[in-house]
Amino acid sequence: MAPTRAQPALPLLLLALTAVLLPGPGGARTSVHPPEAILPRGGSIQVNCSASCATPLMLGLETQLPKVEVDSGDNWKLFELSDIQEDSSPICFSDCGHDQETALATITVYWFPEVQLAPLPPWHPVGDNLTLRCLVTGGAPRARLSAVLLRGEEELSPRRPVVGEPAEVTATLLAGRGDHGANFSCRTELDLRPQGLGLFQNTSAPRQLRTFVLPVTRPQLVAPERLEVGTLEPVDCSLDGLFPSLEAQVHLELGEQRLNSITTYHEDSVSAKATIQVTAEQEGIQLLRCVVRLANQTRATHSTVTVYDFPGPNLTLSEPEVSEGNLVTVSCEAHAGAVVTLSDAQPGPPSSQVKFLINASAEDDGRLFSCSAALEVARKVLYKNRTLELRVLYGPRLDERDCLGNWTWQEGSQKTLRCQAWGNPAPLLSCTRKTDGALLPIGVVSFVKRELDGTYLCRAVSSRGEVTREVFLKVLWDNQNNLVIIIVVIIAALVSTLVLAAYLYNRQRKIKKYKIQKALEGATMKLNTQATPP
């Protein structure tokens, strides 16, 4: 980076305004101008050598620097020194007939150093010390050169002199979260203000620091223990307490397969969700892994998943719809390794297939058969069920339990006439009065009339036959009620009379029998008395 100046500089060459005279033997003097000078490396300077005498025998400049005499007079010469790379002390000399005289000039060369901040680690843990190293190459004069380490524009240490080649200046700081993304650099300062030039600064290219926190705990993996072929199951993996969470990467793996996941970031946590769908080729125990990567470190966790194939049992009826009296085979079969249970089947040893025969009857119409398959997967027994309904075709049924044979209703009441025929297919039912063919209303009768009285013939008809049944409906009305009462009263009176007559008759018979018995007893006593001797 090109150097900068802290304040406006004076001209690069500062020449002495007065000559410095060096006394020689015999009182003669040789002078040099300028006696002191400072200039940038590779620069040029003109040096004037003069003698005190009018016509010196010798006059010149002794130096290892490239020089060219550019002008002269009786007692002076002007030399140009070029491509000055380092400090130098050229000597002017003269001979005025006596001993040789000299004068020493001092040339100081300045140049700006190369400054570089040593590379930072790609990531640095929060809470660990970080040592920054500033490398300074070259630069002069070193006595006026210092260096300082910076975070942004904040100075991390006092300015330190640059010593050695190359020189190294260090500073140590405790890395924190606030240092993440911060720029660090190194600045050198060449202070030539005492020479009237100014303060020159040179700053290295900045380097950005990335800090991180990654807990030692493992990610939390939420996944099923079992996965069925063809089904979809969610998987979730998360890790808390990391920084910066946006820099973390999470991926999920099932066996050799990397899962497509959606990553969600929070302030100090990260989570990934995926949906697993396995195939029959993956059947068995698979390893499910979750890996969280931050900085140059990883945290991983895993669990085992049992992949299984468990289709539902195959329940079949040899004939799902049969006529009454036919044989039906009920069969239940499951995937290998599963054990089936078939309703109504005789108990037997565990098997993946069970079957039995039934003789279909009307009572079997609508009968449900249930097949249950059980499979143990990863120490848990799983079940799958299937049911089938059997349809049995049979002729109409019209039993007393479904259609009563006698009804006695009061005129004007509300009744429900229940009469239902059974059969498969469902039969058509009609009830007509035998005398005139009038229809008997089946269902709710809102108002019972005497005209409904009579004997009816109910007929149930389907494609599989027909059946009939006589039913009797008696409707009671007021006149009938009075006649019934009179008859009941007459019968009651007759019964009472007969009972009274029977009672009186029986009583008289008992009295007469008693009198006869007494008379017999009296006669017997009399005969006994006469027979006794005096």
LOLUM-694041 format. One record per residue (C-alpha): x, y negated, z negated. Coordinates in steps of 0.001 Angstrom, whole numbers, plus 500000, padded with zeros to 6 digits. Layout:
XYZ/...
//
This chain:
500000500000500000/501391496618500889/502511494545497915/500444491638496733/501550488545494903/500099487417491642/500837483741492434/501939481678495442/505624482284496221/508349479840496991/510381480379500178/511995483782500287/515493482293500219/516363480071497315/519637478352497978/521654476630495360/521516472894495661/524975472371494353/528232474119495125/530072476026492477/533787475394492488/536154478074491399/539514476631490227/542600478222491733/546306477942490932/547857474538491502/544550472781490968/543154473563494474/539515474603494824/537544476937497106/533767476646497137/530901478871498337/527410477841499160/525010479160498002/526680480735494995/523490482772494192/520764483960496488/517822486441496427/516318487779499614/514267490764500841/516042493912501878/517267493775505480/517242490002505443/519954487524506573/521709484579504906/524225481924505933/527153481427503591/529371478322503757/532998478631502664/535005475405502200/538457474403500919/539484471350498925/542376470568501204/541908468880504580/543593471517506683/543801474841504909/546190477393506302/543543480124505908/539802479996505312/537416482959505473/534806485242503911/535529488727502650/532504491110502647/531408494563503778/528260493095505233/527927492418508947/529009488812509447/529218486323512259/530943482910512143/528300480530513418/530007477146512856/533187475573511437/534937472338510579/538407471213509439/537987472655505962/534778474757506118/533281477675507935/529682478879508133/529058482638508272/525799484494508845/525358487760506953/522645490085508346/520822493372507544/521532493075503868/520268496320502278/521596496055498743/523072493631496253/526381492178497358/529113489759496184/530886488214499188/534116486258498440/535201483017500100/538990482534500230/541291479683501309/545041478835501443/546071475230501112/549821475935501183/550011477316497786/548469480500496350/545237481841497856/542037480617496203/538625482430496033/534996481738495233/532397484491494520/528796484444495724/526054486675494309/523349488067496651/520434489919495053/518221492064497307/514590492746496380/512196495275497884/508905496799496924/508637500372495721/506462503157496999/503944504088494315/501783507210494223/499507508783491643/500201512493491322/497275514650492507/494528515266489946/493103518713489307/489986519427491405/488012519691488159/488924518915484574/487049520152481489/485357517561479327/487143517318475965/490565518339477284/493565515996477521/494464514819481005/497962513533481789/498221511029484610/501594510822486399/502666507827488415/505602508390490773/507613505300491755/510200505578494523/512636502766495272/512032499135494487/514495496514493311/515569494841491228/514593497523488718/515105495205485789/512135493188487011/509981496217487932/507261497790485690/504322500148486149/500895500705484563/498156503375485013/494591502271485711/491024503614485483/489259501349487894/490724498026486767/491118499129483154/494737499493482042/495242502803480253/498660502050478782/501088499154478287/503302498244481198/506394500381481212/509798499811482861/510598501884485893/513609504045485147/515130506766487283/514824507701490907/512179508622491514/510700507174488358/507769508734486550/505336506874484328/502678508871482432/499550508266480365/497329510776478573/493590510432478005/490809512618476596/488533513436479522/484822512763478982/481610512850480937/482033509158481705/485223509960483585/483348512031486149/483626510212489476/486009507574488073/488892506317490254/492415506387488822/495464504647490283/498928503336489460/500140499756489872/503689498437489971/504649494826489327/507835493171490624/508186489971488623/510353487510490570/508846484438489025/512106483522487270/513684483415490754/510854481226491941/509225483823494189/506240485075492190/504694488329490899/504349491091493471/501933494005492819/501713497311494623/498841499753493863/498641503402494817/495734504916496667/493029505816494124/492270509381493161/488833510430491921/488475512631488869/485693515179488445/484965516418484934/482668519277483981/481088521237481141/480380524925481641/479167526817478547/480589530221477730/477078531661477476/475764533752480332/472897532650482551/469442533818481529/468040536277484066/464318537039484091/463512539940486407/461318543039486458/462790546359485384/460971548101488217/460343547132491811/457874548953494009/458629549307497689/456623546837499740/455611544597496823/456756541062496020/458227540260492618/459612536920491282/463125536535489842/464354533562487807/467886532682486694/468812529615484637/471691528148482640/471510525267480158/474167522936478803/476246522367481925/477489519116483468/477163517809486099/474198520048486894/473877518740490457/477306520152491283/476386523686490156/475682526454492636/473457529428491842/472916532549493862/471099535834493265/472154539218494615/470348542546494733/472880545217495521/474725543920498593/471839541677499604/471974537965498816/468518536633498032/467045533446499444/466450531256496412/465233527759495596/467460525858493162/466030523296490751/468222520818488896/467512519154485564/469583516845483395/471786519515481843/470446522715483378/470010524507486662/467693527309487714/467107529398490802/463956531259491771/463643533967494399/461117536547495504/462287540130495952/460797542540498463/462501545922498629/462376548693501188/462380552474500925/466098552522501816/466817550726498520/465028553306496381/466940554073493195/468817551969490657/470005548622492039/472185545956490411/470661542473490242/473233539696489658/472981535992488989/476109533863489467/476412530209488451/479463528442489858/480682525040488692/484095523519489280/486517526393489693/484724528651487199/481764531010487250/479310532450484771/477484535630485730/474919538003484314/473266541125485647/470534543661485034/469535546953486582/466360547303488612/464752550617489485/463330550580493011/460584553156493502/458076554199496134/454688555096494646/451804555088497125/448350555737495710/447029559305495609/445264560743498643/441750561800497583/439715563647500232/436355565374500542/436093568096503150/432710566579504042/431928563164502589/428258563667503566/426742567153503354/423355568829503176/422168570197499902/423527573686499285/426737573300501300/430232573799499865/432558570784499541/436302570897498882/437589568072496683/441361567569497059/443793565132495435/447452564845496483/450152562388495374/453705561343496255/456448563798495335/457386563505491694/453969562261490620/451443564281488617/447756564076489553/444586564493487509/441291565139489305/438011564546487538/435874567665486897/438754569951487911/439768572800485643/442883572037483539/446092573500484915/449870573036484953/451218569603486066/451201569339489844/451220566790492617/448160568438494217/444807569579492767/441649570839494533/438380572621493759/435024573592495375/431499572456494529/428095573612495801/426433570316496697/423044569709495099/420653566806494985/422107565848491591/425521565444493263/424281562673495545/426270559545494682/428657561501492494/432033559800492053/435243561757492084/438328560112490567/441948561023491217/444706559578489008/448418559856489840/451089559302487176/454773558623487877/457475557903485301/459760555063486377/462496553719484101/460990555205480944/457488553947481709/454597555953483117/452781554184485957/449311555079487162/447423554720490417/443806555747490918/441402556342493750/437700557211493790/435367558631496429/431588559015496493/429870562141497752/426659561766499747/424273564750499616/421355564920502038/418188566419500548/414419566264501026/411965564032499131/411375564495495393/408202563253493680/408226564517490127/406009563609487179/408897561842485506/409078559486488465/405365559280489218/402862559930486358/399777561932487280/397206560078485140/396632556419484351/393844554922482233/393661551157482472/391325548507481103/389646546343483688/391118542843483820/394480543846482325/397868543453483988/399741546679484573/402722548054486425/402193551135488508/405450553049488689/405744555740491291/409055556431492976/410152559118495362/413738560340495578/415697561730498467/418570561136500837/417778559569503205/415384557529501068/411781558652501793/408810556424502579/406104556577499869/402392555867500266/399433556657497966/395837556767499427/392520557481497731/391130560814498734/387567559550499156/388095556578501434/391858556313502154/392255553076500188/395907552307499334/397059552408495743/399209549331494999/402591550401493635/404372547858491483/402868545028489460/399058544874489407/398221541385488284/394537542007487717/393103545518487344/389723545990489026/387253548850488684/387486549359492429/390907550947491870/389355553855490035/389754557172491789/391928560122492752/394885559372494990/397239561478497088/400842560212497060/402963561323500017/406780560944500358/408191561472503863/411791561468505223/413652563085508103/414350566023505820/410688566801504983/407760565595502925/406150566157499528/402692565214498059/401306564688494587/397795563893493262/397470561103490741/394381559941488840/393599556350487972/390788555693485475/389578552091485071/387499551295481979/384931548486482036/382325547140479497/379172549361480322/381242552430480119/382496551284476802/378895550897475358/377860554330476651/380891555846475138/380074554176471813/376454555455471848/377600558946472693/380185558779469975/377553557546467439/375047560285468428/377694562939468223/378767561571464845/375138561620463594/374581565173464829/377769566307463229/376774564612459965/373293566245460030/374715569656460712/377228569256457945/374483568127455486/372163570973456495/374914573482456106/375703572086452704/372079572211451508/371597575675452887/374657576923451238/373656575312447944/370152576909447958/371690580249448782/374047579995445884/371165578991443467/368969581886444616/371819584298444267/372430583031440772/368786583537439724/368725587062441089/371923587844439244/370436586586435951/367262588603436438/369276591737437023/371261591113433929/368032590730431812/366534593953433140/369699595831432411/369726594679428847/366113595704428360/366686599191429651/369640599543427375/367559598593424359/364835601136425026/367276603977425390/368805603565422005/367365606012419254/365466604482416379/
//
